[in-house]
Amino acid sequence: MSVINVKNLSKTYKVSLKKPGFKGTIDHFFKRTYRDIVAVKDVSFTINSGEIVGFLGANGAGKTTTLKMLTGLIHPSNGKIKIVDRTPFKRHPTFLKKMSLVMGQKQQLLWDLPALDSLKINAAVYEIPDKIFQQRLQELSEMLSIKEQLNQPVRKLSLGQRMKAELLAALLHHPQVLFLDEPTLGLDVNSQAAIRSFLKEYNERYEATILLTSHYMADITALCERVLLIHEGQLIYDGNLEDLVEKFTPYKEVNVELSYPLSSEKLAHYGQVETMKGQEVRFLVKQEDLTDTIAKILAQLEVNDLSVSDPPIEEVVSQIFSRGNVDL
Ligand SMILES: Nc1ncnc2c1ncn2[C@@H]1O[C@H](COP(=O)(O)OP(=O)(O)OP(=O)(O)O)[C@@H](O)[C@H]1O
């Protein structure tokens, strides 16, 4: 069953332009000029209940704008959105009780109060009966290992503890759909891993649908089988993460353990040498040259071991973004 339905979604921001200096200010006051910024252009997709989907794109690609439209924070310029059969920008209480948005760079917990006080406020806002609030608090704080710190003022928590408390606050009302914008931003690797495994467990336990943006590929590879790729406001890929890598990986890694060391000049005859450590060599070989290269290495060199692998997904995706021109 689909819970997120997006059809021909577009958003154009209108920004006023102002020249520098006093004259610019006077001109701006009497006669404004505007420029259109097309942030999202004709995007369509559906997401089924229980899916965790990664939303990828370079800086300024349109991810946050899309998430803001999906959560009803801004009005689309065009197109239709249905989240659990509701139109987000109408901000109907039924819709608000079924979804949650967590932004890594924004916080909803009150800075000077213990996190527990903010959680109690949320429970009142979402009309959660006290008994259920206590049960959920117990369960989520155990899953997040954050029980002890909930009585401390939020400003005294570490970044990782704060993000855990933010997630707890966002999930108290058990939303069916969870939008996460960079939830692990700036966290140390241990906290990132803790947040990832919590999200996985939460998704499995409650079949929550999650749409996630992250610049850390480890988040995406650990959680998302499916990804949406947005480039300059347009959806350019919707599918399996592994297929994306396959499509955009022009080369394979050939790892060879030689019986004796060879000079890099000699090795260069067989392909681009990426790393060399004693007798262990890593070549980058174009897909179409793979069979010939392996045959040549095995025929002409004394080899103890040979294996072929794909380059890390992080590298592939950053290459897609850095190419600028994405052609599927
Ligand atoms: N309120 C706004 N007014 C005008 N332009 C905006 C506004 N918000 C975003 N934009 C522009 O819209 C485009 C998309 O921005 P958006 O924040 O959605 O990208 P993003 O993919 O989330 O980027 P990042 O990964 O850097 O957060 C950018 O060109 C940005 O400058």
The ligand as a Gaussian input file, in Angstrom:
#p B3LYP/6-31G(d) Opt

LIG

0 1
 N       13.673000      29.975000       0.789000
 C       14.331000      29.976000      -0.349000
 N       14.288000      31.052000      -1.173000
 C       14.943000      31.043000      -2.345000
 N       15.675000      29.999000      -2.826000
 C       15.752000      28.924000      -2.046000
 C       15.095000      28.832000      -0.777000
 N       15.352000      27.622000      -0.231000
 C       16.132000      26.973000      -1.121000
 N       16.368000      27.743000      -2.204000
 C       17.148000      27.359000      -3.405000
 O       16.521000      26.219000      -3.959000
 C       17.507000      25.298000      -4.425000
 C       17.313000      23.950000      -3.730000
 O       17.645000      24.104000      -2.347000
 P       17.439000      22.946000      -1.253000
 O       17.738000      23.541000       0.076000
 O       16.121000      22.317000      -1.455000
 O       18.583000      21.919000      -1.704000
 P       19.196000      20.647000      -0.945000
 O       19.236000      19.546000      -1.941000
 O       18.460000      20.397000       0.319000
 O       20.662000      21.147000      -0.646000
 P       21.634000      20.843000       0.648000
 O       22.077000      19.427000       0.511000
 O       22.752000      21.825000       0.435000
 O       20.834000      21.118000       1.880000
 C       18.855000      25.947000      -4.180000
 O       19.255000      26.589000      -5.361000
 C       18.575000      26.957000      -3.071000
 O       19.455000      28.047000      -3.160000

